[in-house]
Amino acid sequence: MIGQIRGILIDKQPPEILVEVSGITYEIQVPMSTLYLLPEIGQELVLYTHFVVREDAQLLYGFYDTKGKAMFRSLIRVNGVGPKMALGILSGMEADEFVRTVRNNDITSMVNMPGIGKKTAERLIVEMRDRLGDWDAGDAAASAADAGSLASSISSASKDAETALISLGYKPQQAARAIAQVLKQSPDISDGEELIRLSLRSMV
């Protein structure tokens, strides 16, 4: 079991990052809530990880803190929720926000997550409510640090954002519509990560 990774961040292609550890480069899937908190490329980072072994693949998922990792593990125990869906949920909202959504029976916010229909949302709320009884939903994690620009222009930032949203499970039409809505309100955005964050928020 790989529980933690400490190494140098060498690439970010949401939702995947590459981290070099003693000459070995690991491919790690991370939620957007973690991506916003990562340092600049070339700097050291520490991630709490969850290792998944399947017949056709070995996948490593990374989280900025133990809270995100714990929520991910709770989510994938729910019937019908796999790692990809769990990653999508934690990309659309932080762990504490998800707890509030469950406790408020907020199905509307839940179905706005990629791949989650009404029945899945209802099952998530029912099954997660008991598991989150002792969860501390106090102050959210620290504010996101500036992860740097993914592109040098608005057009390339839009392309990066659309690719990331589609990889998280959103339909191309949904991704394009959300990006267009954000750019209409903030036409000067040229940071791909910021565009992804705002697009995700607009779909919640």
WOSULTA-V116867 format. One record per residue. N is the residue number from 1. RES is the residue in one letter. SS is DSSP state (H for helix, E for strand, C for the rest). PSI is psi in whole degrees, -180 to 180 (999 if undefined). OMEGA is omega in whole degrees, 0 to 359 (* if undefined). Layout:
# WOSULTA-V116867
N:RES:SS:PSI:OMEGA + N:RES:SS:PSI:OMEGA
This chain:
# WOSULTA-V116867
1:M:C:129:176 + 2:I:C:109:186 + 3:G:C:-21:182 + 4:Q:E:145:178 + 5:I:E:130:172 + 6:R:E:121:181 + 7:G:E:-163:183 + 8:I:E:128:177 + 9:L:E:121:183 + 10:I:E:-14:177 + 11:D:E:152:176 + 12:K:E:115:174 + 13:Q:E:84:189 + 14:P:C:135:5 + 15:P:C:17:182 + 16:E:E:142:173 + 17:I:E:160:176 + 18:L:E:129:180 + 19:V:E:126:180 + 20:E:E:126:179 + 21:V:E:109:178 + 22:S:C:45:176 + 23:G:C:-7:178 + 24:I:E:131:181 + 25:T:E:124:180 + 26:Y:E:135:171 + 27:E:E:122:185 + 28:I:E:129:175 + 29:Q:E:130:181 + 30:V:E:148:173 + 31:P:C:159:180 + 32:M:H:-31:179 + 33:S:H:-27:174 + 34:T:H:-39:182 + 35:L:H:-39:182 + 36:Y:C:-23:185 + 37:L:C:0:182 + 38:L:C:154:177 + 39:P:C:-178:177 + 40:E:C:154:175 + 41:I:C:136:183 + 42:G:C:-10:180 + 43:Q:C:162:181 + 44:E:E:147:175 + 45:L:E:164:174 + 46:V:E:129:178 + 47:L:E:142:172 + 48:Y:E:130:192 + 49:T:E:158:174 + 50:H:E:125:185 + 51:F:E:126:181 + 52:V:E:126:178 + 53:V:E:122:176 + 54:R:C:171:179 + 55:E:C:-34:185 + 56:D:C:0:183 + 57:A:C:157:170 + 58:Q:E:119:189 + 59:L:E:141:180 + 60:L:E:127:180 + 61:Y:E:136:184 + 62:G:E:150:183 + 63:F:E:146:184 + 64:Y:C:-33:181 + 65:D:C:171:182 + 66:T:H:-23:179 + 67:K:H:-45:178 + 68:G:H:-40:178 + 69:K:H:-43:180 + 70:A:H:-41:180 + 71:M:H:-42:178 + 72:F:H:-46:181 + 73:R:H:-35:177 + 74:S:H:-41:182 + 75:L:H:-44:184 + 76:I:C:-7:174 + 77:R:C:-12:179 + 78:V:C:134:180 + 79:N:C:126:178 + 80:G:C:-2:179 + 81:V:C:113:178 + 82:G:C:178:180 + 83:P:H:-39:181 + 84:K:H:-44:179 + 85:M:H:-41:179 + 86:A:H:-40:179 + 87:L:H:-39:178 + 88:G:H:-40:178 + 89:I:H:-46:182 + 90:L:H:-8:172 + 91:S:H:-32:181 + 92:G:H:-24:179 + 93:M:C:148:177 + 94:E:C:166:184 + 95:A:H:-45:181 + 96:D:H:-36:179 + 97:E:H:-38:177 + 98:F:H:-39:178 + 99:V:H:-45:179 + 100:R:H:-38:179 + 101:T:H:-43:179 + 102:V:H:-48:184 + 103:R:H:-25:179 + 104:N:C:4:183 + 105:N:C:41:185 + 106:D:C:80:182 + 107:I:H:-35:182 + 108:T:H:-47:178 + 109:S:H:-34:183 + 110:M:H:-44:183 + 111:V:H:-11:176 + 112:N:C:-9:176 + 113:M:C:149:183 + 114:P:C:131:175 + 115:G:C:6:182 + 116:I:C:116:175 + 117:G:C:-177:184 + 118:K:H:-42:182 + 119:K:H:-41:178 + 120:T:H:-40:179 + 121:A:H:-44:179 + 122:E:H:-41:179 + 123:R:H:-40:178 + 124:L:H:-45:182 + 125:I:H:-43:181 + 126:V:H:-49:184 + 127:E:H:-35:183 + 128:M:H:-24:183 + 129:R:H:-45:180 + 130:D:H:-37:182 + 131:R:H:-21:183 + 132:L:C:16:183 + 133:G:C:-37:183 + 134:D:C:9:183 + 135:W:C:134:177 + 136:D:C:103:181 + 137:A:C:43:181 + 138:G:C:-133:182 + 139:D:C:142:179 + 140:A:C:170:180 + 141:A:C:168:182 + 142:A:C:154:182 + 143:S:C:148:182 + 144:A:C:135:176 + 145:A:C:158:179 + 146:D:C:116:183 + 147:A:C:3:179 + 148:G:C:166:182 + 149:S:C:136:175 + 150:L:C:-10:183 + 151:A:C:162:181 + 152:S:C:1:180 + 153:S:C:163:180 + 154:I:H:-38:182 + 155:S:H:-44:180 + 156:S:H:-33:177 + 157:A:H:-40:179 + 158:S:H:-41:180 + 159:K:H:-44:178 + 160:D:H:-44:182 + 161:A:H:-43:181 + 162:E:H:-42:178 + 163:T:H:-43:181 + 164:A:H:-44:181 + 165:L:H:-41:179 + 166:I:H:-39:180 + 167:S:H:-23:178 + 168:L:C:-5:175 + 169:G:C:-4:178 + 170:Y:C:148:177 + 171:K:C:150:180 + 172:P:H:-38:180 + 173:Q:H:-40:178 + 174:Q:H:-45:181 + 175:A:H:-47:182 + 176:A:H:-40:181 + 177:R:H:-44:181 + 178:A:H:-43:180 + 179:I:H:-43:179 + 180:A:H:-38:180 + 181:Q:H:-43:180 + 182:V:H:-45:182 + 183:L:H:-28:177 + 184:K:H:-37:180 + 185:Q:H:-33:181 + 186:S:C:77:187 + 187:P:C:-11:183 + 188:D:C:5:182 + 189:I:C:124:177 + 190:S:C:4:178 + 191:D:C:115:183 + 192:G:H:-42:182 + 193:E:H:-40:178 + 194:E:H:-39:179 + 195:L:H:-39:177 + 196:I:H:-46:181 + 197:R:H:-48:182 + 198:L:H:-34:178 + 199:S:H:-43:177 + 200:L:H:-43:180 + 201:R:H:-36:182 + 202:S:H:-20:181 + 203:M:C:-2:179 + 204:V:C:999:*
